[in-house]
Each structure stands twice: as C-alpha cells, then as structure tokens.
Amino acid sequence: MWYFYAPKTVFGEDALDYLDSMDEKRCFIVTDEGIIKFGMLEILTKKITPLEMDYKVFSGVEPDPREETILEATKICQDYKPDLIIALGGGSSMDVAKAVWVLYERPDLGIDDLYPFIDLKLGKKAKLVAIPTTSGTGAETTWASIITRKTDKGDIKLEQVHKEMIPTVAILDPVFVKSMPKGLTASTGFDALAHLSECIISVWKNDYSEAMALKAFELVQKYLPIAYEDGTNIEAREKMHAAANMAGLAFGNAQVHLGHALGHVLGATFHKPHGFTVGVFLPYVLQYCLHGDEAEETVNILGTFAKRTGVAKWDDANLDAAHKYVAEIKRLQKVVNHPTLSEMITREELDEKIDMMAEWCLESPSAAMSPRSAGSQEFKKIYEYAFENKDIDF
C-alpha cells in the first residue's frame, strides 16, 4: 500500500481570493525583509485586512534559515496564539513556517524531534497556508524543513521531515512571481529541474511522481528560457509556477538524492543560492547513476524519460537517450547563465573543505535515496569532477 501526499492547491491568477473562504481570524505571517521591500507582503495584507483578520508579521527569515530563527519565530507565534499561519516567500520562509507550526502545536518537542516516526497530530491550533513567491522550491507541497545548524566544524543543513508538515493549503498566484530577477528565475528554475530529474530514478520512484515530472519538465524546458529573458511574460511565469509545483509534488512523493546531498552541503558551507547548488551537480549525479553495476534500471528509466520528453528519438538506445537528457540539462544551464562550480567557489576553498563536505554528504538522508550508493570518496570525486567540468567516467 502506498500514499500520494499533497496539500489542497489553489492555482492561477487571483488564487489569493481563496483566503475569502477561510474562517480563521488570527494570522501569523512568516516572511523575509525582501518580501516587504518588494511590496509582496502588502498584496497579502490588503487581502486579509477587509476580512477582519488580525495579523502579526515575523520577517526575520534569512537564506538558509538557522534554528535560532525558528526558535525566535516560535516564541512570538506561541505568544500571539494564531489560528492560521501563512508562509509568504521562497523555500526558506516555508521551511521556517513548517517548523514553527509543529513547535507551536507541540511545545513539548524540539527541532531534533521533527522526524517521520512520531504522531504529531497537527491542526488542532492552526492551519498552515503556503504562498510561494518563487517558482522552484516546491516547498509548498512537501513534508521537509531544511534548517541550518551551527557546529564547531561549521554550518550543516538538517533535513527534518514529517508527512504532517505538508501545508494545509498551497496558494499559487502568479502575481507574486512576476517581478523575480533573472538570477532568481534561473536558480529556482533549476531547483525544479533538479527535483524532477532526481526523483524519477530515486529508490522511491513511482508512476504518479513520474507523471508529474514529465509535465513539469515539458514546462521548464519551454518556459524557463522565456521567463528568464522576459520576466513580464505572465504566461511563462504562470507555467513555471505550475512546473515548480508539479516538480515539488513529484519529488515530495519520490524523493531527491545525491544532487541534493552535495548541494545542501555546498550551500551550508559557502552560503550560495540553493537552486544553483543543486543545479550545478545535476548533470554529474545523473552521469554517476548511469555508471556502475546497478545502472541498468536507471539507464532504462532516464532513457525512456528522454524519449517521452522529445529530448531523444524513440529509436535511440536507452543509454544514448539518457546522455542526451544530460546534454539538454547542460544546454539549459547555458541558456540561463547557470554558474559553474568553479565560478561559485575557488580551488583553494574546495581543497580546504572537500574532505569535510564529503563526510557531511554521508549524513544527508537524501543520499540514501540514490539508485547508486556513494561513499565519501565518491562524493569527493563528484565535487572534483564538477569543479573541473569533467563528465563522470566512474
């Protein structure tokens, strides 16, 4: 028996009007200063003010949100006692809001208690509404909260997960994404591409996620270049918003793997945008999974996926088709000026941190979802090959 998890999803122009139908009257909004600066918080507050909904704003979310931020927001939330929590922003705001929701509902728990094998019974105090302002993270659909913790050896990213952390409602209104700058459009677009590409070959792969991934790829391939070049194209913005959501549903129910282990560690160590940290490794982890004794199934899945999406011809051998899919990812990287690893960090930085990063990759739950296992030496080699822009041959 198997379950497909998803929030109630409201999509399209004026999707924010869904709030009119909600009975809750006390709202805790989790967001960041950039959302306020660019007027997106005002769009939300203008909607809820006529509804006679009181609200309190926590705007202290930072990129790669730290556990201290979550604890601070939780204290404010507990004092305010809302019956509705709204996450407004990118993946960071939604990660914070999910954790705050749990700790508000269950003050007996701590951040380390956010794991799958306990019964949380959320929803007795509040509902959680997620409103993404970027098109890529898919966090409005998923049961994960990525939290940065400071250690003696540096920052690490905790991957805290629980099925009950999926938001009650996801509202996808393109009004919030039409002003994304080029860099953010590219980064979040590749986050979605990494989600759909990794999940179709993960050990938890399934037909439902593959179906979502197929449509998501079709939309990303067509509309990411358009949204990147012309951010005012509302059709492209709406289609990328849909693609990100579908990619989130796909990986939320099938899971990502090595690219996210590598990317999370790189992001925690050097504080680079998440979409770029997972996007930069995507071609290399797919190539890695196409090698090895256990590669036959992966070759067949990725090759067939490439044919179904039109990247390869139906009479191509599956291995050739799979490599054409990798080539298409590299082409899209060039189209949106995706940085290479050597443009993100220096050789000296890599040499200094690579041993530690390889060990931290082993602690990532995502790594266990890969169809081909990797140890610290393999992680080191992938970092090296990515930095040198070499195709994986091992």
C-alpha positions in Angstrom: 0.0 0.0 0.0 1.3 3.5 -0.9 0.1 7.1 -0.4 0.4 10.2 -2.5 0.7 13.3 -0.3 -0.3 16.7 -1.4 -1.8 19.9 0.1 -5.0 21.4 -1.1 -3.8 23.5 -4.1 -5.3 26.7 -5.4 -3.7 27.9 -8.6 -3.9 30.8 -11.1 -4.5 34.5 -11.3 -6.4 35.7 -8.2 -5.8 32.5 -6.4 -5.3 34.6 -3.3 -9.0 35.1 -3.3 -9.2 31.7 -1.6 -8.5 33.4 1.7 -12.0 34.9 1.4 -13.4 31.5 2.2 -11.4 30.8 5.3 -12.9 31.3 8.7 -9.7 31.9 10.7 -9.3 35.4 12.2 -5.8 35.5 13.8 -2.9 35.1 11.4 0.8 34.8 11.9 2.7 35.6 8.7 6.2 34.2 8.2 8.3 36.0 5.6 11.5 38.0 5.0 12.5 41.6 4.6 12.9 41.3 0.8 9.2 40.3 0.5 8.3 43.5 2.4 10.7 45.6 0.3 9.2 44.5 -3.0 5.6 45.1 -1.9 4.5 41.4 -1.8 3.6 41.5 1.9 1.3 44.4 1.1 -0.5 42.4 -1.5 -1.3 39.8 1.2 -2.2 42.3 3.9 -4.5 44.2 1.6 -6.4 41.0 1.0 -6.8 39.9 4.6 -7.5 43.3 6.2 -11.0 43.6 4.8 -11.7 40.1 6.1 -11.3 41.4 9.6 -8.4 39.1 10.1 -5.8 40.3 12.7 -2.2 39.5 11.8 1.3 39.6 13.1 4.3 39.5 10.9 7.6 37.8 11.5 10.0 39.0 8.8 13.3 37.6 10.2 13.7 34.7 7.8 17.1 34.6 6.1 18.5 32.5 3.3 19.4 29.0 4.7 17.3 29.7 7.8 19.0 28.9 11.1 17.5 27.0 14.0 17.8 30.2 16.2 15.5 32.0 13.8 12.9 29.2 14.1 13.0 29.3 17.8 12.6 33.1 17.8 9.7 32.9 15.5 8.1 30.1 17.5 8.2 32.1 20.7 6.5 35.0 19.0 3.9 32.6 17.5 3.2 31.0 20.8 2.6 34.4 22.5 0.4 35.6 19.7 -1.7 32.3 19.5 -2.8 32.4 15.9 -5.4 30.0 14.3 -3.7 30.5 10.9 0.0 30.5 9.9 0.9 31.9 6.4 4.3 31.3 4.9 4.9 34.0 2.3 8.2 33.7 0.4 10.6 31.2 -1.1 11.6 27.9 0.3 13.3 29.5 3.4 10.1 31.1 4.6 8.1 27.9 4.1 10.8 25.8 5.9 10.6 28.2 8.9 6.8 28.2 8.9 6.6 24.4 8.8 8.9 24.1 11.8 7.1 26.9 13.7 3.8 25.2 13.0 5.0 22.0 14.6 6.6 23.6 17.6 3.6 25.9 18.1 1.2 22.9 18.1 3.6 20.7 20.1 5.6 22.8 22.5 6.8 19.6 24.1 9.0 18.9 21.0 12.3 20.4 19.7 13.8 20.7 16.3 15.5 17.3 16.6 12.1 15.7 17.2 11.0 16.5 13.6 11.4 13.0 12.2 8.9 10.7 10.5 8.3 8.1 13.1 6.1 10.0 15.6 2.5 11.1 15.5 2.3 14.9 15.6 -1.5 15.5 15.3 -1.1 18.9 13.8 -4.0 21.2 13.1 -5.6 21.5 16.5 -4.4 25.1 17.0 -3.8 26.4 13.5 -3.8 25.7 9.7 -0.7 26.3 7.6 -1.1 28.2 4.2 1.9 28.4 2.0 2.2 31.1 -0.7 5.3 30.7 -2.8 6.9 33.9 -4.2 9.4 32.0 -6.3 9.0 29.2 -8.9 11.3 26.3 -7.9 11.4 25.1 -4.4 8.1 23.2 -4.4 8.2 23.6 -0.6 4.5 24.4 -0.5 3.9 20.8 -1.4 6.5 18.9 0.6 7.0 17.5 4.1 10.6 18.7 4.6 12.0 21.6 6.5 15.7 22.4 5.8 17.3 24.1 8.8 20.9 25.4 9.2 22.7 24.5 12.4 26.0 25.9 13.6 28.5 23.4 14.8 32.1 23.5 15.9 33.1 22.4 12.3 30.9 24.9 10.5 27.3 25.1 9.4 25.3 22.0 8.5 21.8 21.6 7.0 19.4 19.5 8.9 16.8 17.8 6.7 13.9 17.5 9.1 10.9 15.6 7.6 7.4 14.6 8.6 4.3 13.9 6.5 2.2 16.1 8.7 4.3 19.1 7.9 2.8 19.4 4.4 0.9 22.7 4.4 -2.9 22.6 4.7 -3.3 24.8 1.6 -0.9 25.9 -1.1 -1.9 29.1 -2.9 -0.1 29.7 -6.2 -0.8 33.1 -7.6 1.5 34.4 -10.3 1.2 37.9 -9.0 3.9 37.1 -6.5 6.5 35.9 -9.1 6.2 38.3 -12.0 9.0 40.6 -10.6 11.6 37.9 -9.9 15.0 39.0 -11.2 16.9 36.9 -13.8 19.3 35.2 -11.3 16.5 34.1 -9.0 14.4 32.9 -12.0 17.4 30.8 -13.2 18.2 29.5 -9.7 14.7 28.5 -8.7 14.0 27.1 -12.2 17.0 24.7 -11.8 15.8 23.8 -8.4 12.6 22.5 -10.0 14.6 20.7 -12.8 16.8 19.0 -10.1 13.7 17.9 -8.2 12.0 16.3 -11.2 15.2 14.8 -12.6 16.4 13.2 -9.4 13.1 11.8 -8.2 12.3 9.8 -11.4 15.3 7.5 -10.6 15.2 7.5 -6.8 14.6 4.3 -4.9 11.1 5.7 -4.0 10.2 6.3 -7.6 6.6 5.7 -8.6 4.3 6.2 -11.6 2.5 9.2 -10.0 5.7 11.1 -9.5 7.0 10.3 -12.9 3.8 11.6 -14.5 4.2 14.9 -12.6 7.8 15.0 -13.6 7.1 14.6 -17.3 4.8 17.6 -17.4 7.0 19.6 -15.2 10.0 19.0 -17.5 7.9 19.9 -20.6 7.0 23.3 -18.9 10.5 24.0 -17.6 12.1 23.3 -21.0 9.8 25.6 -22.8 9.1 28.4 -20.4 12.2 28.8 -18.2 14.2 30.5 -21.1 11.2 32.7 -21.8 10.7 33.7 -18.1 14.4 34.3 -17.8 14.6 36.6 -20.8 11.3 38.4 -20.3 10.1 38.4 -16.7 7.0 40.3 -17.6 5.7 37.4 -19.7 2.8 36.4 -17.4 2.2 33.1 -19.3 5.7 32.0 -18.8 5.6 33.0 -15.1 2.4 31.1 -14.6 3.7 28.0 -16.4 6.9 28.0 -14.4 4.9 28.3 -11.2 2.9 25.3 -12.2 6.1 23.4 -13.2 7.7 24.1 -9.8 4.6 22.9 -8.0 4.4 19.7 -10.0 8.1 19.0 -9.6 7.5 19.6 -5.8 4.7 17.0 -5.8 6.9 14.6 -7.8 9.9 14.7 -5.5 7.8 15.1 -2.4 6.5 11.7 -3.0 9.6 10.1 -4.5 12.5 12.0 -3.0 15.7 13.5 -4.3 19.1 12.0 -3.8 22.8 12.7 -4.4 22.5 16.1 -6.0 20.7 17.5 -3.0 23.1 15.9 -0.6 26.0 17.5 -2.5 24.1 20.8 -2.9 22.9 21.1 0.7 26.4 20.7 2.0 27.9 23.2 -0.5 25.1 25.7 0.3 25.6 25.3 4.1 29.4 25.7 3.7 29.6 28.6 1.3 26.1 30.1 1.5 25.3 30.0 -2.2 21.7 30.0 -3.6 20.1 26.6 -3.2 18.8 26.3 -6.7 22.3 26.8 -8.1 23.9 24.5 -5.6 21.7 21.6 -6.6 21.6 22.6 -10.2 25.3 22.7 -10.6 25.6 19.0 -9.6 22.6 17.7 -11.6 24.4 16.6 -14.8 27.1 14.9 -12.7 24.9 12.9 -10.4 22.8 11.7 -13.3 26.0 10.6 -15.1 27.2 8.9 -11.9 23.9 7.0 -11.7 24.3 5.9 -15.3 27.5 4.1 -14.4 28.1 1.1 -12.1 26.8 -2.5 -11.9 23.3 -1.4 -10.8 22.8 1.1 -13.6 20.6 -0.8 -16.0 17.3 0.2 -14.5 18.4 3.9 -14.2 19.5 3.8 -17.9 16.2 2.5 -19.0 14.1 4.9 -16.9 16.2 8.0 -17.8 16.5 6.9 -21.5 12.7 6.4 -21.8 12.1 9.7 -20.0 14.3 11.5 -22.5 12.3 9.9 -25.4 9.0 10.8 -23.9 10.0 14.4 -23.5 11.3 14.7 -27.0 14.9 15.1 -26.0 15.9 11.8 -27.7 14.5 9.8 -30.6 12.5 6.7 -30.0 15.0 4.5 -31.9 17.9 5.7 -29.8 19.5 3.2 -27.4 18.4 4.0 -23.9 22.0 4.8 -22.8 22.4 7.3 -25.7 19.0 8.8 -24.9 19.9 9.2 -21.2 23.1 11.0 -22.1 21.1 13.3 -24.4 18.9 14.2 -21.4 22.1 15.2 -19.5 23.2 17.2 -22.6 19.8 19.0 -22.6 20.3 20.0 -18.9 23.7 21.4 -19.8 22.2 23.3 -22.7 19.6 24.9 -20.4 22.3 25.8 -17.9 24.0 27.8 -20.7 20.7 29.4 -21.7 20.1 30.9 -18.2 23.8 31.5 -17.4 23.9 29.0 -14.6 27.2 29.3 -12.8 29.7 26.5 -12.8 31.2 25.3 -9.6 34.5 27.0 -10.3 32.6 30.2 -10.7 30.9 29.7 -7.3 34.0 28.8 -5.2 37.8 28.9 -5.6 40.1 25.9 -5.9 41.6 26.8 -2.5 38.1 26.8 -0.9 37.3 23.5 -2.4 40.6 21.9 -1.3 40.2 23.3 2.2 36.6 21.9 2.7 36.3 18.9 0.4 37.1 16.2 3.0 34.7 17.7 5.5 32.0 18.2 2.8 32.3 14.6 1.6 31.8 13.3 5.2 28.7 15.6 5.7 27.2 14.3 2.5 27.1 10.9 4.1 24.8 12.3 6.8 22.2 13.5 4.4 19.0 11.4 4.3 18.7 12.3 0.6 21.9 10.3 -0.1 20.1 7.1 0.9 17.5 7.6 -1.9 20.1 7.3 -4.7 19.8 4.3 -7.1 23.6 4.1 -6.9 25.2 4.4 -3.5 28.1 6.7 -2.8 30.8 6.9 -0.1 33.0 9.8 0.9 35.5 9.0 -1.8 32.8 9.1 -4.5 31.4 12.4 -3.1 34.9 13.9 -3.2 35.3 12.8 -6.8 32.0 14.2 -7.9 33.0 17.5 -6.3 36.3 17.4 -8.1 34.7 16.5 -11.5 32.1 19.2 -11.1 34.8 21.8 -10.3 36.8 20.7 -13.3 33.7 20.4 -15.5 34.6 16.8 -16.4 32.0 14.2 -17.4 31.7 11.4 -14.8 33.5 8.3 -16.0 33.5 6.2 -12.9 
